[in-house]
């Protein structure tokens, strides 16, 4: 199980990426149509943030899948334990 500081760091990284995206969006509004060099730099920065966000989404998907599997395993274990404690009504 991941420790809480790992989750905190991951959340901080996600927040940083979202802030970068907001900052780049604001910069995009300020770039003039004829400023080709800034447009290219902006596109490159946006692509870098986009890829990082995709990696973060994939990491979160994996984490959610793992949590789902854990819940299913705990539920199955719980059902098994309950059925083991219930006495069978005999005679059949």
C-alpha positions in Angstrom: 0.0 0.0 0.0 1.4 3.4 -0.9 2.2 5.7 1.9 0.3 9.1 2.3 3.3 11.2 1.3 3.4 9.4 -2.1 -0.3 10.4 -2.7 0.4 13.9 -1.5 3.3 14.3 -3.9 1.3 12.9 -6.8 -1.5 15.3 -6.0 1.0 18.2 -5.8 2.4 17.1 -9.2 -1.1 17.1 -10.7 -1.9 20.5 -9.3 1.4 21.9 -10.7 0.5 20.5 -14.2 -2.9 22.1 -14.0 -1.4 25.4 -13.0 1.1 25.1 -15.9 -1.8 24.5 -18.2 -3.7 27.6 -17.0 -0.5 29.7 -17.3 0.0 28.4 -20.9 -3.6 29.1 -21.8 -3.2 32.7 -20.6 0.1 33.0 -22.5 -1.7 31.7 -25.6 -4.1 34.6 -25.5 -1.2 37.1 -25.4 0.7 35.7 -28.4 0.4 37.7 -31.5 -0.6 36.0 -34.7 2.6 36.9 -36.5 5.0 35.9 -33.7 5.9 32.5 -35.1 8.7 31.8 -32.6 6.5 32.3 -29.6 3.7 30.2 -31.2 6.1 27.3 -31.7 7.5 27.6 -28.2 4.0 27.7 -26.8 2.9 24.6 -28.8 6.0 22.8 -27.5 5.2 23.7 -23.9 1.6 22.7 -24.3 2.6 19.4 -25.8 4.9 18.7 -22.8 2.2 19.5 -20.3 -0.4 17.4 -22.3 1.9 14.4 -22.3 2.6 14.8 -18.5 -1.2 15.1 -17.9 -1.8 11.9 -19.9 0.8 10.1 -17.9 -0.8 11.3 -14.7 -4.2 10.1 -15.9 -2.8 6.7 -16.7 -1.2 6.5 -13.3 -4.6 7.4 -11.7 -6.4 4.8 -13.8 -3.9 2.2 -12.6 -4.4 3.3 -9.0 -8.2 3.2 -9.4 -8.0 -0.3 -10.9 -5.8 -1.5 -8.1 -8.2 -0.1 -5.5 -11.1 -1.7 -7.2 -9.4 -5.1 -7.2 -8.5 -4.7 -3.5 -12.2 -3.9 -2.7 -13.3 -7.0 -4.6 -10.8 -9.2 -2.8 -11.8 -7.8 0.6 -15.5 -8.3 -0.3 -14.9 -11.9 -1.4 -12.9 -12.6 1.8 -15.7 -11.1 3.9 -18.3 -13.2 2.2 -16.2 -16.3 2.7 -15.7 -15.6 6.4 -19.4 -15.0 6.9 -20.4 -18.3 5.2 -17.8 -20.2 7.3 -19.4 -18.9 10.5 -23.0 -19.7 9.6 -23.9 -23.1 10.9 -25.5 -25.4 8.3 -29.0 -26.5 9.0 -28.7 -30.2 8.7 -31.0 -33.0 7.7 -30.9 -32.6 4.0 
